Amino acid sequence: MPELILEVGLEEIPARMIAAAEVELADRLQALLTREKLLNPEFALDRYSTPRRLALRMSGVLPQQPDLEETLTGPAVAIAYKGGEPTPAAHAFAKKAGVELSQLTTTVTPKGEYVAAKVHRKGEAAIAVLAGQLPRELAALYWPKNMYWRAGKPERFVRPLRWLLALLDGEIIPVEFGGIAASHYSYGHRILYGDVPIEIANGVDYLEKLEAAYVLPDVEARRHKIRKALDSAARSVPGIRWREDHPLVDTVTHLTEWPSVLLGCFEVEYLSLPEEVLVTVMRDHQKYFALEDSSGKLAPYFLTVLNTEANAEGEAIIRHGNERVLRARFNDAQFFWDFDQRVPLVDRIEMLKSVTFQKDLGSYFAKTESNTIVAGMLADVALLRGATLDKPALLMAVRLAKADLTAELVKEFTELQGVVGGLYARAQGLGEVVSSAIYWQYRPASGEDPIPPSVEGQILGVADRINSIVDMFAIDLKPTGSKDPFALRRAASGVVKILAEGELPLSLADVCKIATQASGQANASANLQPVRQFLRERLEFYLRENRNFAYDVVAATLAAADSDIPDAIARGQALTAVRGSQDFNAISSAFKRIKNILRQAAEKQAGPLPSEVDEGLLSDDAEKALYAEAIQLAAAVEKLRVAQRYTEALEQIATLRPGVDRFFDTVMVMAPEPEIRQNRIALIATVLREFSKIADFSEIVVA
């Protein structure tokens, strides 16, 4: 079967955009070929990318679409024929269908009798389909930022196109995009190989010839080469290893086509600066890997990943240049560190009046005051519920948390916001509780990040985030679609993660209510429910992505209660443990049936549904048995629920299955007698209410 080779050659793509674009291009081509019935189910797909290209290789492409026979429906017979003679409508339909009038037939539909025509459509060649649709798929690729590069032309792309390789079974696909016509040429490494076209015949040819031209298009091959080179270079210094950094490995993988690694060093005197400062300069500003000794202490070396090969003389020049740049950055950091110490953090609080938080919400000084109120209220609730914390130290940390925004070191290295404040607090003798809370205030920044280790740090993190969310919602700056300029989703996820994994005896309802009350906004109370719903959505995401709960387990768990996050996690774990049993699946189906009956009854009934069961109206043995068993079981389940022995409680609920099955097998809920019907509705409503406090079983999907 034909093999498809596609490569889009570009000027350098930003590293952070490459991985997603590589996946999207492959997904789009696979969807296109599937939609057009041009893909064998046994197909194979390989994706490639470098800073200068997005590419794929797909085998199993069918050479031509299958022929199609279909029936087209035209106008009604009464319109197509008058007095037995064809009308203009019949002629027009026959012409459109490409058949003679004599080939028209009739078909009967629910709307009446219509003229029809059977047509045979010959399948298009794959190369023609691709030629027609590839430009649309390329233009539809999503880029966080794109650009125009041809004057007066409408296309936008992440970077200007430079070549387009498009082959099907070795034949050029006659396609053009961005003013570039497809060919059978690719290009190698810009520096090591030069601007010399490379003729490609097939997929094997593609990989072999690009590697000979100093390009490794396979991302995993480049990543492996980089890690191997990092290991080798680090071992050249006895007792030293490179500090593992997965995100930086990903970044340099997408920055290179032919990577190599170079070892450099810096003066030991710079190790007097905090590690956080040194590593940030190396990692975030220079894309250097830090090295450490066997105890994990930073060593005066670094590794840089190059996108080239050099001889010994060239390596020496490159090493000298990298060391000189790093030395200058470290000198800046040392100067700013010493300069900032002249003004203590406490004296910087007043300076926050000139630092804007948001134009409608005022300065960071106002933000700090608001955060202090919220943190104090959260601390009071936590203390009442038995938490152990140092409230004075917490309030000092909150007041000083944003002070480092006025520090020169943060202005130069913005990634160190918060971290610098914590380091300065420690250096200025403000105590470990205060410095740790400030240091950790922006963690977690992602789902993989740890939360602040101290209760004080956790309260500071929650107060800062929930306060920002409430204030932004109050002035209608909610996230919309993919737009979230103030990172409120990340803030909400941070609140959820801290409450889920920390030691705070606080619920989502607590933090929402306290922040809303403390905000002082005229319409803040109206935002309580939207904020609460916003946090619930992030909780759903956390339970799915971080805790790996199935979506129906999340829905069932949160339908019962969604404020106490650790409790929701415990209930979700119990539900996951028992959901596979036959009895539990059966009881879940029964609860779904009960919920549907109650919904239908509510739609037919004007007033509220009955909730109290009249034992005197229970006549059938099955309903009497179900009522008696439910009352007895509810008491036992409630004790287990209060003790948070959820797995046992769910197992007990599953034992209700035989009684529920017997009830539905022998009892007509919607009995013709009104009193009997209402009493049976009350019975199943009682069963649903009593046994849905841990989870709403009707949300569980049963095969």
N, C-alpha and C positions, 0 to 999 in steps of 0.2 A: 504494500500500500504506500501511497505517496507520503513523503516526509515534508513537513513545513518548517522552514527556517526563517525567522524574522528577527531583524536587529535594527533598532532605531539609534542612530549615532547622533550625539549631542555635544554641545559644550558642557563643561563640568556641572553635574547636578549636585545640589546640596546634599550632603551625606544623609541627613535626617529624613530625606524624602524618598530615598532610593528603594528601601525594602518594601514599602507599601505599594509603590508604583510597579515594582517587579511582579508582585502577587496580583495586582489588579489587571495588568496587561494579560497575564496568563489566564486569569479567570474570564476576562472578556473574550479572548479568542476561543477558549473552550466553550463558553456559552453560545458564541456565534456559530461555531461549527455544529454544535448540538442542535441548535434551533433550526439550522438549515439542513439537518439530516446528512451531515458530511463527516461524522465522527464515528469510528468503530468503537464499540464498548471496550475493546481491549487496547485502547490507545495508551501511549506513554507520553509524558510531558516533562521536560526539563526547563527550568528557569535560570536565566543568567543576568548578571548586571555588574557594571563597574561605574565609576563616576562619569564615563563618557558613553555609556550604552545601556539600553534595556533590550534583552533578547530572550527568545524562547526557541525550543526545538521540540516539535510534536510529531510523533509517528502515529499511524493509524488513521490518517485523513483519507476519506473516500474520494476517488477521482471525480465522481459525479453524483449529483442528487438522484434518488430513485424516481422513476416516472410516477406520476400521480394521476389517479382517476377520481374525479369528484362530480357530484351532481349540483348544478347551479339552479337556484330557484329564481324565476322571473316574475312578471306581473300576474295578476289573477286571470284565470281563463276568460272570465266575463269581459275583461279589458283587452286581452290579447286577440280575442276573436269576436267578430260581430257577424251574425248570420252565417256562421261557419267559415267566414273569410278572415284571414290574418289582418290585423290592424297594424298601423305604424309601430305600436308598442311591441308587437311580436317580432316585426322585422328588426327593430333596434336591439331586442334581447338576443336574437339569433346572431346578429353581427357581433355583439359584445362577446358572446360565448364562442364565436368562431365556428358555428355549425350552420348547416342548411336548415331552411324552414321545415323541411320534411323530417328532420331529426329531432324536432322538439317533441317532448312528451308532457304528460301531466302528472302532478303529485298532489295527494290530499294531505292537508295540514289541519290542525285544530281551527285555523282561521278560514278554511275553505279550500277550493281547488285552484292550484296554481300551475303555470307553465314551468317546465323544467327542461334541462339539457345536460346530458352526460358529456363531460369533456375530458380529454386526455392531455395532460401537460407533461412534456418531456423535461426531465430533470436537467438543471444547469450544471455546467462543469464547475468543479470546485475553484479552479483558478479564476473563473469569471465572477463567482460569488465573492471571493476574497478581494478581487480588484475593486468591486463595487462597494464593499462594506468596510474594508480595513481603515480608510481615512476617517470614517465616522467613529470607529472604535478608538482610534488613536486620539482624536480630538476630544473624546469624552473622558479621557483619563483625568482623575482628580489630582490637582496640585495645590498645596496650601497657598502658594504664590506662583503666578505665571506672568508672561510678558508677551508684548508684540515685538517682532524683530524685523519685519519686512514692511517698509513704508507703504501705506495704503492697502495692506492686506489684512483680512479679518482674523486669521488664525492666531491663537494664543497658546503658548506652551511654556514649560518650565524654563527651558533654555533654547537657543536657536538650534535647529536641526542642521546636521552637517552631512549625513549620508543615510541611506535607507537600503538595507539588504532584505530582500523578500524573495524566497525561493519555494516552489512547490515541486517536489520530485526533481530538483535540479533546474527547473524552468523558472525564469524570472516572472514574478507576478506583476502585470502592468499596472502598477498603482503609483500614485503621486501624493505626497503630503508635505505641506509647508514649502512648496516650490521645489521639492527634491523628488526626483523620479527614482523608483526602485532599480537596483542593479544586483549583480552577483559579487559586489566588492564590499569588503570590510576594511578596517584600518587598525594598525597596531598601536603600541605605546607612542605617545606624542614625541617623547625625547629619545628614548632608546631605539626606536625603529624609524621614526620620521613619518612624513606625510606620503607614504607609499601605499597605493591600493593593494589589497590582498584578495585574490580571486578565490571564492568559496564555491565548492561543488555540492557538499552535503554536510550532515551534522558532524561526522567524524572529522572531516576536512576542516570544519569550522573550529573545533577545539584544538586540533593539532597545529593548524597554521597560526591561530592567535597566540598560542603558547610560544611558538617559534618567534612571534613578533612581540614577545615580552608582555603578554596580556593573559591573566588568568580570569576568564569570565565567570567561572564557577565560584560563587560567594563562599561556600564551605571550604573549597580548596584554598582560597586566600586566607580565610580565618585560620585554618590548620597550619598553613605556612607561617603566619604571623606568630601564633602561639609557640610553635616549635622554635622559631628564631628568637623569641623573647626568652624562652628557657635557656637556649644555648648562650645567648649574650650575657644573661644574668650569671650563669655558671662560670663565666670567665673571671669573676671576682669571688675568691673563696669565702664561703659562709654567707653569701648574699643570694636573695631570691627576689623576683619581681612581685609586686603587690597585686594580687588578683583584682581585675576591674573589668567585669563583663561589658558594661556599657561603652567603655573606652575601646575595648577590643572591637565591638560592633562598629563604632565610629571610624576607626582607622581602617577597618576592613572595607568600608564604603568610601574611603578617601583614596584608595590605592588600586592600581591595576597589576603592579608587579612589586610587591612589598619586600623590603629588607629592613633589618633592625640595626641600630647603631647605639653603642654605649657611650654615655658622657658622664661627667662628674662636676661637682661644684664644691666650693670651699666649706670645710667643716664648720666654720664660724656661723654660717647661716642656720645651722641646726639649733641655734639658740632661739630662733623664731618658733612659734607654735607649729606643730605638724600640720594642722588644718590649713594654715596660711601657705606653707610650702607646697603641700599637695594640691591645693586649689590653683596656685600659680602654674604648677607643672601640668596638671590634668586639664583644667578648663581653659587655660590661656594658650598653652603650648602643645597640648595633646601628647604630653610625655607620661611615661609610666614611672611611678615611684618604685624604689627598691628598699628592702628592709633586711635586717639581720635575722637570725634564727629566733630571737625573742620578740620580733615584730616591731622593733625600733627603727625609725627611718634612717637610711644610710645616705651618704653624700654622693649618690649616683642617680642617673636617670636613663631610661631607654626611649628612643624616638623611632618611630616607624617611618621609613622613607618610601617614596613611590618611584624608586630608581635603583640602579646598581652603580657602585663606584669602586674604583681601584683604591689602593692604600692611600695614595696622595689625595684623591678626591674625598675619601672618608675623613681624612685629617682636616681638610678645609671645612667640610660640613659639620664635623664635631666641634671645631673651634667656633663656628658661627652660632651653633645652637647653644653652646656654653656661654658665649658672650651675651646672647639675648636673655638667657635665663638669669645670668648674673645681674643684668640691668633690672629685670623684674623683681628679683629678690632685694636689690638695693632700694627700689621703690617701696616694697613692703616693709623693709626695716625702717626706712625713714618715716613712713606713715604710722607705724606701730609706736615709735618713740614720740612722734609729734602728738598723737592722740592722747598719750598718757598725761599731757599737761592739763587737760580738762577732764575731771572725773565724770563718770556717768551721771551722778546725781546732779551736777551742774549743767548737764546737757538736756535735762527734761524741759527747761524753759525754752531752749533753742528749737524744740519741736513745733512751736507755734508758727514757725516760718516754713515748715515742711508740710505740703498739702497731701492729705490722704485721698480725698475726692472733692471735687469743686463744690458739690452741694452738701457735703457732709463735714467739711471743714478740715482742720489740720490734724496731724498725728498727735498733737497735744490733747485735742478734744477726744480723739479716738482712745488715747491712753486713759483719760478720765472715765470714759464710758466703760472700757474694758475692766477698770478697777472696780467699778460698781458691780458689774456682772460677775466677776471672779469672786468678790466678797460674798455675794448672795449664793453662788454655787457652793462656796466653801461652808457657809452656814448650814445649808441643807445636808451636805456631806458629813459635817461634824455631828449633826443631830442623828444621823443614821449610823454613827459609829466609826466613821473614817478617822484615821490618825494623820494629822497634817499640821504644819506650822503656818498658821494664818498670817501673822505679821511678815514672815519671810515671803510668803506667797504674794502679798500685796506690794511689798517692795519690788519683787521681781516683775510684777505687772507694770508698775510705774516706770521701771527702768528698761522694759523689754524693747521699746522702740528707740531708745536713746542713741543706739549706735548708728542710726540713720544719719546723724550729723557728723560721724567720724570719717576722717579722710580715707582710712583703710577700706571702709565699706563703699565709699564713693568710687574708689579705684577698682575694688573687687566686690562687685555687688552680690556675687554668689555667697559671700560670707556674712550676709545680713543675719543677725541673730547669733550666729556662731561667734562673731567678733564681740558682741555685747556680753556673751557668757564668758569669753576669755578675759575681757577687760574687767568684768565683775570679780572674777577669781584673782586677777593680778592686783586689784585694788582692795582685796581683803573683805569682800562683802559676804563671804560665806558660801559653802558648797550648795546649800539649798537654793539660794538666790541665783548663783551662777549657772547651775545645772538647768533650772527652769527656763532661764533666758536662752541658754545655749540650744535647748531642744524645742523651742517654741514653734518652729516651722516643720517639725517632724510629727507625723509622717507626711511626706510629700507625694508618696505613691503607695500603692497597695503592698509593695514589698518592703517598704520602710518600717523600721521599728517605731514604737510609740515612745514618748518621754518616759524615762525610768522612774521618776518620782511622782507622787500624787500631786504635788504642787505644780510640777511641769505639765501634768495632764490637765489640771484645772485651767492653767494659763492657756494651753493650746485650745481647749474647748471654748473658753470665754472669748478669746480673740476671734476665732472662726465664726461662732454662732452670732456674735455681735455684728460682724461684717455682713453676714447673710441677712439678718433682720434689717439692718440699716439699708442695705442695697434693695431689698424687697420693698421697703417703705417708700423709696423714691422710684420704684418701678424699673429697677435695673436687673431684672431677673434674667437668667440665661435663656436664650431662645435658639432652638435648633442646634447647630454646631457652634454658635457664637456664645462665648462665655468670657468676656474680656477681663472680668475680675476674678476668674478662677473659682467661682462659687461652688461648682460641682466638686472640685478638689477639696475645698474647705469643708463641705458637707461630708465628704468621704472621710476626711480626717477626724471629724467629730464622731462619726459612726465607729471608726476603727479604734479610737481612744476609749470610747465607752464599751466597746466589745472586748477589748484586750487589756484594759487597765483595771485599776482598783477602785474606781469611783462608784459609790452607791447612788448613781444618778441615772435617770431615764431620759429618753428623747423628749418626753412631755415636760420634764423638769427644765431642761436647758432651753427649750423653745419658750416656755412660759416666762422664765426668769429674764431672758434676753429681751423679750417683747415688753415686759413690764418696765425694764430698766432703760429702754431706748429713748423714751420721752417724745417719740414721734407722734404727731397728732393722729395719724391713721395706723399706728403700729399694731393695735389690737386686731384690726381687720386683716393683718398679714399673718396672724398666728396660724391659721389653718393652711394657707399656701406654703409657709415655711415648714410646717409640720409634714405636709405631703411631700415637699421637696426632699426632706431628710429621709422620709420613708422610702422614696425611690432609690436613694443611695444605700439604704439598708438592704433593700432587695438585691441591688448590685453586689454588695459586700457578701451577702449570704451565698449568692450564686458563684461569684468569681473567687472569693477568698476562702470560703468554707466548702465550696464544691457541692452545694445542695442542688438537687434537681429543681427546675422551675416550679413544678407543682407542689413540691415539699415547701418551698418558700411561700407560695401563695396560701397553702393550707395553714402554715405556721403563723403567718402575719395576719391572716383573717381572724384568728382567735385573739391575738394580742400583739401589738407592734411597738411597744414603748420600752420595755425592759429588754435590752439587747442581749445580755448574757442568758437571760431566761429564754428568749426566742431561739438562741443557738442551741441550748440544751433540749428544747422541745423539737427543734429540727433534727438534731442528732438521734433522738429517740424515734422520731417518725421515720427517718431513713433506715433505722435498724429493723423496724417491724413491718415496713410497707410491703415486703415481698411475700409475706405469708398468705396462704389461701384464705384464711378467715378474715384477715385484715382487708384484703382486696374486696372480699364479698361485702363486708360491712361498709366499706367506702362506697361501693356501688349502691348499697341500700340507702346510705345517707344522701347520695346524689338524688335518688328517687324521691326520698322524703322532701328534699328541698324543692324539687320540681313540683310535687303535689301541693306544697304550701304556697309556692309562687302562683300556681294556677288558681288555687282557692282564693288567694288574696285579690287576684284580678277580677274574680267573679263576685266577691263579697264587698259590700259597701264599707262596712266598719272594720275594726281590727279583728284579727283571727283570735279564737279562744285560746287561752293558755292554761287554764285549770281543768284537770280531769275530774269528772264526776264518776266515782267508782260504781255508783248505783246504775249507771247507764252502760256499763261494760257487760255485754251479753255473750259474746263468743269466747270460747275457752282460750283461743290463741291470743286475743287482746288482753284478757285477764292475766294470762301468764306473762305476756310482755310487760305489762304495767308493773306487776309484782317484781319481776326480775330487774326491771329498770330502776325502780325505787331502791331496791336492796343494793344493786351494783353501783348506783350513783354515789351512795355514801362511801363505799369502799374506794372508788376511783377518786373522790374528792380528797380523802385522806392522803392517798398517794400523790395527788397533784400538789397539795399544800407542802408535802415533804419533798417535792421536786423529783420524785421517783417516776419519771415520765414513761420510761420503757415499760415498767411494770403496769402502770396505769393503762397504757395503750394495749398491752396484752390482755388486760382485764376487759377492756371495751370490746375487743375482738371476740370474746366469749359470748357476746350478745347476739352473734350472728345467727345461731339456730332459731332463737326466738323471733328475731326479725324476719327471717325467711318464712317461718311458719305463719306469722302474722300476714305477710303479703300473699302467701299462697291461699289462705282460707278466708281472709277478711276483706270486704269491700269498703275501703275508706270513704268513698263518696256515696254512702248509702242514701237511699231515697228519703228516709226519715230525717228531718232537719236536726233533731236533737242528737240522734245517733251519729250523724255525719259530723256535727260540730265537736262532739266528744272524741271521736276518733282523730279528727284534725288536732285537737288539743293533746291527745296522746302522742302522736308522732312529733308534734312540736316540742313536747316535753323531752322526748328521747333526743331530738336534735340539740336542744338547748343544754341539757345536762352533760352530754358527751362531746360537745364541741368547744370546751374550755381550753383544751390543750392544742387542738388543731381542728380546722374545718375539713373533715374527711371528704366532703363532697368535692373539694378541689383536687383530690388525688386522681390522676389519670390511670385508669385500669384498662389493660388490654382486653 
